[in-house]
Amino acid sequence: MTDRYASFANSGPGRAILKRLGLPTPPHLRRFRPEEPLLPGPVLVAGEGRLGPAIRDALEGCEVVEKADAPVGAIVFDATSVTDSSRLRALYDTFHPYARSLLPSGRLVVLGTPPDAYSWPGPARRGRAGEPGHGAGPSPLAGIREAVAQRALEGFVRSAGKEFGRGSTAQLVYVAPSGEDAIGSTLQFLLSGRSAYVSGQVIRVGPARLPAPAVPPLDAKVALVTGAARGIGAAIAQVLARDGAHVVCLDMPASGEALADVANSVGGTALQLDLTAADAPDRLAEFVETRHGGVDVVVHNAGITRDKTLGRMAPDTWDAVIEVNLVSQERVTEILLARDLIPSGGRIICVSSVSGIAGNRGQTNYATSKAGVIGLVQALAPALREREVTVNAVAPGFIETTMTAAMPVLVRQAGRRLNSLGQGGLPVDVAETVAWLAAPDSAGVTGNVVRVCGQSLLGA
């Protein structure tokens, strides 16, 4: 649905009128176009941590500078050398000079070490005078100080994402020890137009065995997308197909015509199936095994809303939302894993919601289901690490779909404006985030919940 306010605000007369009235102007967002470079300007790389070589490898082909007299397209800061709070000044020194000169839709990316990578070492042994070890050994607080400083990076990034404006985004990437070589996919996604509606996020990258690169990245892969007949699901199918995947598009039999249109447009396969049916997981497993021998990427997108306050909600309304949004994901995932239909290098991507993080009035059923999806991801990720299968969630905020178009006008406008980017997202913004997580070179990204919400100002 068209955002008429944003369209007016970005017109010549509209921009002038809104400026006089003191009203905000939603910025034009830079989105991915295959003919355009990764960034519209040079990348300033700063910091002297352990990630320097990996950052430069990931930025191959980009103009990389260490100082700039003109506006830059992105600032990438390696904060792994910030080992105590006094060194946080490096954030100010790096970003302050560019607070007013970052190019529109610029990117801020800070990379650090996960705070939980540090542990209390116990008191240093201090022998009696004259014995070895007397007065020696590191301070028992050294690791604690470094963990504190690294945790502080989150507050900086989330605030910077709300300050730089003009469509800019800010992210924090925690890179585990030995995960240096796995940052390329994540860094390129966050710097590109594919992350237009992702801001203020904390992403964790761990060590991983990376496959040989393929062009396109999902070449010869099979992807399953549930709820693919329209909206976000259709956009996911289109982007995964663009990246080379054969897409199995699944939706309810009642959506058969729309589903066939999507499957035909992406050169995929349509599968009509009610995921809440008792035999649905078996039928789905048999289909992908018989037709494709398995499935490399599973995107659990199917979902419904049945909004009512709890006091007015009928029991079947509660049950329907939990069954579609959460139970079906559990059942399908369980059978695909039990039958070894998701191979090593597989990807499971679950669509949650910011409602599952912040809650929402009138959505106790929906928020419960979407919080459960996050729980599924966080429980599965460590369990599947040995299989080399990653599990992540995307949590959309206000996305312009037929569902949000049906909202009351004031609620719809509030949803659009209450984020750092001042506008609703598009289905393609969710799809691009899914495609990043689905890529083979995202093998080090697992157990994450990435909000696609323009950095919502409420609860997320």
RAWOGI-V854712 format. One record per pair of residues at least 24 apart in sequence whose C-alpha atoms are under 8 Angstrom apart, sorted by sequence separation. I is the first residue (numbers start at 1). J is the second residue. D is the distance in whole Angstrom. If there is no record, write none. Layout:
i,j,d
I,J,D
I,J,D
This chain:
i,j,d
38,62,8
44,68,7
119,143,6
120,144,7
182,206,7
219,243,7
220,244,7
221,245,5
222,246,5
223,247,5
224,248,5
225,249,5
226,250,5
227,251,5
242,266,8
400,424,6
118,143,5
119,144,7
182,207,6
218,243,5
219,244,4
220,245,6
221,246,6
222,247,6
223,248,6
224,249,6
225,250,6
226,251,6
227,252,8
237,262,8
241,266,6
399,424,5
400,425,6
401,426,8
52,78,7
118,144,7
179,205,6
181,207,8
182,208,6
217,243,6
218,244,5
219,245,6
220,246,7
222,248,7
224,250,7
229,255,6
241,267,8
398,424,5
399,425,4
400,426,5
401,427,7
51,78,6
71,98,7
169,196,8
179,206,5
180,207,7
216,243,5
217,244,7
218,245,5
229,256,8
238,265,8
241,268,8
350,377,7
398,425,6
399,426,5
400,427,7
425,452,8
44,72,7
50,78,8
74,102,7
118,146,8
171,199,6
172,200,8
174,202,7
176,204,8
178,206,7
179,207,4
182,210,7
216,244,5
230,258,7
234,262,6
238,266,6
397,425,8
399,427,6
425,453,7
43,72,6
46,75,8
49,78,6
51,80,7
72,101,7
73,102,6
74,103,8
118,147,6
167,196,8
169,198,7
170,199,5
171,200,5
172,201,6
173,202,6
174,203,6
175,204,6
176,205,6
177,206,7
178,207,5
179,208,7
229,258,5
230,259,8
237,266,7
300,329,6
424,453,8
425,454,7
41,71,8
42,72,5
43,73,6
44,74,6
45,75,6
46,76,6
47,77,5
48,78,6
49,79,6
50,80,6
71,101,5
72,102,5
73,103,5
117,147,8
169,199,5
170,200,5
171,201,5
172,202,5
173,203,5
174,204,5
175,205,5
176,206,5
177,207,7
229,259,4
424,454,8
41,72,5
42,73,5
43,74,5
44,75,5
45,76,5
46,77,5
47,78,5
48,79,8
49,80,5
50,81,7
70,101,8
71,102,5
72,103,6
73,104,8
79,110,7
80,111,7
115,146,8
116,147,7
169,200,7
170,201,7
171,202,6
172,203,6
173,204,6
174,205,6
175,206,6
176,207,7
228,259,7
229,260,8
423,454,8
41,73,4
42,74,7
43,75,6
44,76,6
45,77,6
46,78,6
47,79,6
48,80,8
49,81,4
71,103,6
73,105,8
74,106,5
75,107,6
76,108,6
77,109,6
78,110,6
79,111,6
80,112,5
115,147,4
171,203,8
173,205,7
229,261,8
230,262,8
422,454,8
40,73,6
41,74,7
43,76,7
45,78,8
48,81,6
49,82,8
73,106,5
74,107,4
75,108,5
76,109,5
77,110,5
78,111,5
79,112,5
80,113,6
114,147,8
115,148,7
229,262,6
421,454,5
39,73,6
47,81,7
72,106,8
73,107,7
74,108,6
75,109,6
76,110,6
77,111,6
78,112,7
79,113,8
228,262,7
396,430,7
419,453,7
420,454,6
421,455,7
39,74,8
74,109,8
76,111,8
115,150,6
419,454,6
420,455,5
114,150,7
115,151,6
394,430,7
419,455,5
420,456,6
113,150,7
114,151,8
419,456,4
420,457,7
112,150,6
161,199,6
418,456,6
419,457,5
161,200,6
394,433,7
418,457,6
419,458,8
394,434,7
418,458,7
112,153,8
158,199,8
159,200,8
325,366,8
348,389,7
350,391,8
352,393,6
353,394,7
354,395,5
158,200,5
345,387,8
346,388,7
347,389,6
348,390,6
349,391,6
350,392,6
351,393,6
352,394,6
353,395,4
354,396,6
355,397,8
47,90,8
110,153,8
157,200,6
158,201,7
322,365,7
326,369,5
344,387,6
345,388,5
346,389,5
347,390,5
348,391,5
349,392,5
350,393,5
351,394,5
352,395,5
353,396,5
354,397,5
321,365,6
322,366,7
325,369,6
326,370,7
329,373,8
343,387,8
344,388,5
345,389,5
346,390,7
347,391,6
348,392,7
349,393,5
350,394,6
351,395,6
352,396,7
353,397,6
297,342,8
321,366,6
325,370,7
344,389,6
345,390,7
349,394,7
351,396,8
392,437,7
294,340,8
295,341,6
296,342,6
322,368,8
326,372,7
330,376,8
343,389,7
110,157,7
276,323,6
294,341,4
295,342,5
296,343,6
318,365,5
322,369,5
326,373,6
342,389,8
46,94,7
154,202,7
276,324,6
284,332,8
293,341,7
294,342,6
295,343,7
300,348,8
321,369,7
325,373,8
275,324,7
294,343,7
296,345,7
297,346,6
298,347,6
299,348,6
300,349,6
301,350,6
281,331,6
285,335,7
296,346,5
297,347,5
298,348,5
299,349,5
300,350,5
301,351,5
251,302,8
281,332,5
285,336,6
295,346,8
296,347,6
297,348,6
298,349,6
299,350,6
300,351,6
276,328,6
289,341,7
297,349,8
299,351,8
309,361,7
310,362,7
108,161,8
275,328,6
282,335,7
288,341,8
309,362,4
390,443,7
392,445,8
281,335,7
308,362,5
309,363,7
310,364,7
389,443,8
390,444,8
392,446,6
393,447,8
395,449,7
397,451,7
399,453,8
307,362,5
308,363,6
309,364,7
388,443,8
390,445,7
391,446,5
392,447,5
393,448,6
394,449,6
395,450,6
396,451,6
397,452,6
398,453,6
285,341,8
307,363,5
390,446,5
391,447,6
392,448,5
393,449,5
394,450,5
395,451,4
396,452,5
397,453,4
306,363,8
390,447,7
391,448,8
392,449,6
393,450,6
394,451,6
395,452,6
396,453,5
397,454,8
307,365,8
392,450,8
394,452,7
395,453,8
117,176,7
306,365,8
307,366,8
397,456,7
85,145,7
106,166,8
108,168,8
110,170,8
112,172,7
114,174,5
117,177,8
306,366,8
84,145,5
85,146,8
88,149,7
104,165,8
105,166,6
106,167,7
107,168,6
108,169,6
109,170,6
110,171,6
111,172,6
112,173,6
113,174,5
114,175,6
305,366,6
41,103,8
83,145,7
84,146,5
102,164,8
104,166,5
105,167,4
106,168,4
107,169,5
108,170,4
109,171,5
110,172,5
111,173,5
112,174,5
113,175,5
114,176,6
40,103,8
83,146,4
84,147,8
85,148,7
104,167,6
105,168,4
106,169,7
107,170,6
108,171,6
109,172,6
110,173,6
111,174,6
112,175,6
113,176,6
82,146,7
83,147,8
84,148,7
85,149,5
100,164,7
104,168,6
105,169,7
109,173,7
111,175,7
113,177,7
84,149,5
99,164,6
381,446,6
382,447,8
83,149,6
381,447,5
82,149,7
83,150,8
380,447,8
82,150,7
233,301,6
232,301,8
233,302,8
378,447,5
80,150,8
222,292,7
377,447,6
378,448,8
79,150,8
224,295,7
377,448,8
222,294,8
223,295,6
222,295,5
223,296,6
224,297,6
225,298,6
226,299,6
227,300,8
228,301,8
221,295,8
222,296,5
223,297,4
224,298,5
225,299,5
226,300,6
227,301,6
228,302,8
30,105,6
221,296,6
222,297,6
223,298,6
224,299,6
225,300,6
226,301,5
227,302,4
374,449,7
29,105,6
221,297,8
223,299,7
225,301,7
226,302,5
227,303,7
28,105,8
109,187,8
109,190,8
109,191,8
107,190,7
107,191,6
349,434,7
349,437,7
349,438,8
114,204,8
347,437,8
348,438,8
105,196,8
347,438,6
345,440,7
354,451,7
345,443,7
353,451,8
354,453,8
358,458,7
358,459,5
357,459,7
358,460,6
357,460,7
354,460,7
74,191,7
58,183,7
54,180,6
58,184,5
54,181,6
57,184,8
58,185,8
55,183,8
51,180,6
54,183,7
55,184,7
58,187,7
59,188,7
54,184,7
58,188,7
55,187,8
299,434,8
30,167,8
28,166,8
29,167,6
27,166,5
28,167,7
27,167,5
297,438,6
38,188,8
39,191,7
38,191,7
39,192,6
38,192,5
39,193,8
38,193,7
32,192,7
33,193,8
31,192,8
32,193,4
31,193,4
32,194,5
30,193,5
31,194,6
31,195,8
31,196,6
30,196,6
29,196,6
232,401,8
231,401,6
231,402,7
239,428,8
236,427,8
240,431,8
235,427,6
236,428,7
239,431,6
243,435,8
235,428,6
239,432,7
236,430,7
237,431,8
232,427,5
236,431,4
240,435,6
231,427,6
232,428,7
235,431,6
236,432,7
239,435,7
232,430,7
233,431,8
236,434,7
232,431,7
236,435,8
218,439,7
217,439,6
218,440,7
217,440,7
197,421,8
213,440,8
197,425,6
213,441,7
211,440,7
210,440,7
211,441,7
198,429,8
210,441,6
197,429,6
196,429,7
210,443,6
195,429,7
209,443,7
194,429,7
208,443,6
209,444,8
208,444,5
195,432,7
207,444,5
194,432,6
195,433,7
206,444,5
194,433,7
205,444,5
206,445,6
205,445,5
206,446,8
204,445,6
205,446,7
203,445,8
204,446,8
204,448,7
203,448,6
203,449,8
189,436,7
203,450,7
202,450,8
201,450,7
186,436,7
201,451,7
185,436,7
198,450,8
199,451,8
198,451,7
199,452,8
167,421,6
185,439,8
198,452,5
199,453,8
201,455,8
165,420,8
166,421,8
197,452,6
198,453,6
199,454,6
200,455,6
165,421,7
185,441,6
186,442,7
197,453,6
198,454,5
199,455,5
184,441,8
185,442,6
197,454,5
198,455,7
162,420,5
197,455,8
161,420,7
182,441,7
183,442,8
182,442,7
182,443,7
183,444,8
182,444,6
179,444,7
161,455,8
27,421,7
26,421,6
27,422,7
26,422,5
25,422,8
26,423,6
24,422,8
1,400,6
1,401,6
1,402,7
1,405,6
6,423,7
